[in-house]
Amino acid sequence: MRFEIIRTARNVKYLIFLIAVPVGFYLLWGRQSGEQDGVQISALALVAMAVYAATGGALMAAGGGVADDRAQGWIRQLKVTPLSDAQWLAGRIVLGVLMVLPGVAGVSLAGLLAGHVHLPAGRWAALIGLLLVGSLPFGLLGLFLGLILRGKTAQLGIVVVFFALAVLGGVIGAGALPGVWEKIRQLTPSYGLVQGGNAVIAGHAPTVTQAGVLAVWTVLAGVAVILRWRQSSGA
């Protein structure tokens, strides 16, 4: 875990894409005055950019290096050590969750200092906790992509999936989508996480539907990872 965290933290692309970009977006477009449904607009923008950082961080940290490790034979080397398959898989998942924190912290600090977002300490804690737990399906999805794709193809696949979920989920561009796309949006984990975050900052708990969507995605992605890992035997 220590090795993987240091390796990920030294990745310049990770630092720029998942910390500098969401913070920059917030500073450019998130510092708006006024309220929407009794909630600061700047706070809603903070949730969107924090979800951007959390989902992207989990996807890329959990799955980004796996494809390269497979191509280089590093995973085969790990399999001859006392490290078990379960420990390796658990470590990758925990890594994805932990690497959510830098981006979320950066966006939260920008919201506090530049966006003047005023929330009770309990709501800040609940929001960060939700983002950590809600990043789990994205970490599993990133890990799955890393296990089925190789090298630059995996990196491209992760980026495409990230932006697709960000657009569909309302992380980027929060306006209503036409026709059936709006119904599809409500089934995405990114939408559930954004709406759950909005509920938390308004002083409410996420709805059963929002929590259920995240739970279903977590289970499905987890099953896909386990099946793929058994099929590939780490190759």
Secondary structure per residue as TSV (DSSP state, phi and psi in degrees):
chain	resnum	aa	ss	phi	psi
A	1	M	-	360.0	-43.9
A	2	R	H	-61.1	-44.2
A	3	F	H	-60.3	-47.0
A	4	E	H	-67.4	-38.5
A	5	I	H	-64.7	-43.4
A	6	I	H	-64.3	-42.1
A	7	R	H	-63.0	-42.9
A	8	T	H	-67.6	-41.4
A	9	A	H	-66.3	-23.3
A	10	R	T	-86.5	-4.2
A	11	N	-	-79.5	111.3
A	12	V	H	-62.7	-38.4
A	13	K	H	-60.4	-39.9
A	14	Y	H	-63.2	-47.6
A	15	L	H	-61.1	-40.5
A	16	I	I	-74.6	-51.0
A	17	F	I	-69.5	-34.6
A	18	L	I	-110.2	-4.7
A	19	I	I	-122.5	-57.1
A	20	A	I	-65.9	-41.6
A	21	V	H	-65.5	-52.9
A	22	P	H	-63.6	-36.7
A	23	V	H	-64.4	-43.6
A	24	G	H	-62.7	-43.4
A	25	F	H	-59.8	-42.2
A	26	Y	I	-64.0	-44.1
A	27	L	I	-65.3	-30.2
A	28	L	I	-80.3	-44.3
A	29	W	I	-123.3	-9.0
A	30	G	I	-91.8	-16.0
A	31	R	-	-85.4	66.9
A	32	Q	-	-105.4	143.3
A	33	S	-	-86.3	167.1
A	34	G	S	98.4	178.6
A	35	E	E	-131.5	157.0
A	36	Q	E	-134.0	116.0
A	37	D	T	55.8	38.1
A	38	G	T	80.3	8.0
A	39	V	E	-119.9	139.6
A	40	Q	E	-56.3	133.0
A	41	I	H	-62.6	-37.1
A	42	S	H	-64.3	-29.8
A	43	A	H	-72.7	-37.7
A	44	L	H	-64.9	-39.3
A	45	A	H	-65.4	-36.8
A	46	L	H	-60.7	-43.3
A	47	V	H	-60.5	-45.4
A	48	A	H	-60.6	-44.8
A	49	M	H	-74.6	-29.8
A	50	A	H	-68.3	-37.9
A	51	V	H	-66.2	-38.8
A	52	Y	H	-55.0	-50.8
A	53	A	H	-66.1	-40.4
A	54	A	H	-69.3	-48.0
A	55	T	H	-68.0	-42.9
A	56	G	H	-65.8	-40.5
A	57	G	H	-62.2	-43.6
A	58	A	H	-67.2	-45.1
A	59	L	H	-58.7	-50.1
A	60	M	H	-79.0	-36.0
A	61	A	H	-71.2	-41.3
A	62	A	H	-74.3	-37.6
A	63	G	H	-112.0	-18.4
A	64	G	H	-59.1	-42.1
A	65	G	H	-89.4	-10.8
A	66	V	H	-66.1	-44.1
A	67	A	H	-61.2	-42.7
A	68	D	H	-66.1	-40.2
A	69	D	H	-62.1	-39.0
A	70	R	H	-64.9	-45.0
A	71	A	H	-64.5	-34.0
A	72	Q	H	-88.3	-5.5
A	73	G	T	82.6	10.0
A	74	W	H	-66.8	-36.3
A	75	I	H	-68.0	-36.5
A	76	R	H	-62.4	-37.3
A	77	Q	H	-65.2	-39.7
A	78	L	H	-63.7	-32.3
A	79	K	T	-70.6	-14.3
A	80	V	T	-96.5	3.2
A	81	T	S	-94.6	171.8
A	82	P	S	-67.0	-6.3
A	83	L	-	-67.6	122.2
A	84	S	-	-82.1	163.5
A	85	D	H	-58.7	-43.0
A	86	A	H	-63.2	-40.2
A	87	Q	H	-65.9	-41.2
A	88	W	H	-64.3	-47.0
A	89	L	H	-62.5	-44.1
A	90	A	H	-62.8	-39.5
A	91	G	H	-62.8	-41.7
A	92	R	H	-64.5	-39.3
A	93	I	H	-67.3	-45.4
A	94	V	H	-62.6	-39.0
A	95	L	H	-58.1	-45.5
A	96	G	H	-59.3	-39.6
A	97	V	H	-69.9	-44.3
A	98	L	H	-64.3	-37.3
A	99	M	T	-76.0	0.4
A	100	V	T	-72.5	-31.1
A	101	L	H	-60.9	-44.1
A	102	P	H	-59.1	-45.9
A	103	G	H	-66.5	-43.5
A	104	V	H	-63.5	-40.5
A	105	A	H	-64.4	-41.7
A	106	G	H	-63.0	-45.4
A	107	V	H	-66.2	-41.2
A	108	S	H	-62.9	-40.5
A	109	L	H	-65.3	-40.1
A	110	A	H	-63.8	-40.6
A	111	G	H	-66.0	-37.4
A	112	L	H	-70.6	-45.9
A	113	L	H	-86.3	-42.7
A	114	A	T	-98.4	-34.5
A	115	G	S	-91.6	-6.4
A	116	H	-	53.5	43.0
A	117	V	-	-79.7	119.2
A	118	H	-	-111.8	108.7
A	119	L	-	-128.9	145.5
A	120	P	-	-60.6	154.7
A	121	A	H	-57.2	-35.9
A	122	G	H	-63.8	-36.5
A	123	R	H	-73.1	-36.6
A	124	W	H	-60.0	-46.7
A	125	A	H	-63.2	-42.6
A	126	A	H	-65.3	-38.9
A	127	L	H	-65.1	-47.1
A	128	I	H	-64.8	-40.3
A	129	G	H	-62.0	-42.1
A	130	L	H	-62.3	-41.9
A	131	L	H	-65.6	-38.0
A	132	L	H	-65.6	-49.4
A	133	V	H	-67.1	-41.3
A	134	G	H	-70.1	-14.9
A	135	S	T	-80.0	-12.1
A	136	L	H	-57.8	-48.3
A	137	P	H	-62.4	-29.8
A	138	F	H	-72.7	-38.1
A	139	G	H	-62.9	-42.4
A	140	L	H	-66.2	-40.2
A	141	L	H	-64.2	-42.4
A	142	G	H	-63.0	-39.9
A	143	L	H	-64.1	-40.9
A	144	F	H	-61.6	-44.8
A	145	L	H	-62.8	-38.3
A	146	G	H	-66.0	-25.5
A	147	L	H	-86.7	-18.9
A	148	I	H	-106.2	-16.3
A	149	L	S	-117.8	162.3
A	150	R	-	-126.6	147.5
A	151	G	H	53.5	-134.1
A	152	K	H	-66.1	-27.3
A	153	T	H	-61.9	-40.4
A	154	A	H	-65.3	-44.2
A	155	Q	H	-59.6	-44.0
A	156	L	H	-64.9	-42.5
A	157	G	H	-61.3	-41.9
A	158	I	H	-64.3	-42.6
A	159	V	H	-64.4	-42.9
A	160	V	H	-62.4	-46.1
A	161	V	H	-62.8	-40.9
A	162	F	H	-60.1	-50.4
A	163	F	H	-69.4	-34.5
A	164	A	H	-61.5	-46.0
A	165	L	H	-69.1	-33.7
A	166	A	H	-66.1	-42.2
A	167	V	H	-70.8	-48.4
A	168	L	H	-63.2	-36.7
A	169	G	T	-82.5	-3.5
A	170	G	T	83.6	11.3
A	171	V	S	-68.9	-42.0
A	172	I	S	-114.4	115.0
A	173	G	-	76.8	93.0
A	174	A	-	-89.8	2.0
A	175	G	S	-68.7	161.8
A	176	A	-	-66.5	144.4
A	177	L	-	-95.2	153.2
A	178	P	-	-74.3	142.8
A	179	G	T	53.6	-131.3
A	180	V	H	-67.2	-20.4
A	181	W	H	-63.2	-30.9
A	182	E	H	-67.6	-36.0
A	183	K	H	-70.7	-38.4
A	184	I	H	-63.9	-40.6
A	185	R	H	-53.3	-42.2
A	186	Q	T	-68.9	-11.1
A	187	L	T	-98.5	-0.1
A	188	T	S	-88.1	147.9
A	189	P	H	-68.3	-28.6
A	190	S	H	-67.2	-39.2
A	191	Y	H	-65.1	-44.3
A	192	G	H	-60.8	-36.7
A	193	L	H	-73.0	-40.6
A	194	V	H	-63.1	-48.7
A	195	Q	H	-66.9	-36.5
A	196	G	H	-64.5	-40.7
A	197	G	H	-63.7	-40.8
A	198	N	H	-62.4	-38.2
A	199	A	H	-65.5	-40.6
A	200	V	H	-63.6	-45.8
A	201	I	H	-70.5	-18.5
A	202	A	T	-86.1	-2.6
A	203	G	T	93.2	16.5
A	204	H	-	-118.3	163.2
A	205	A	-	-85.0	150.5
A	206	P	-	-56.5	149.3
A	207	T	-	-73.1	165.2
A	208	V	H	-60.6	-38.2
A	209	T	H	-64.2	-45.5
A	210	Q	H	-62.0	-45.8
A	211	A	H	-66.0	-37.9
A	212	G	H	-65.4	-40.3
A	213	V	H	-61.8	-45.3
A	214	L	H	-63.8	-39.6
A	215	A	H	-65.9	-43.1
A	216	V	H	-64.2	-43.5
A	217	W	H	-63.0	-38.0
A	218	T	H	-62.9	-45.8
A	219	V	H	-64.6	-47.8
A	220	L	H	-62.6	-45.4
A	221	A	H	-66.1	-38.3
A	222	G	H	-64.0	-43.7
A	223	V	H	-62.7	-42.1
A	224	A	H	-61.7	-40.6
A	225	V	H	-64.3	-46.2
A	226	I	H	-63.0	-44.8
A	227	L	H	-63.8	-42.9
A	228	R	H	-67.2	-39.1
A	229	W	H	-64.3	-42.7
A	230	R	H	-65.8	-37.8
A	231	Q	H	-67.6	-41.3
A	232	S	H	-87.4	-20.1
A	233	S	T	55.4	34.0
A	234	G	T	82.0	3.6
A	235	A	-	-78.3	360.0
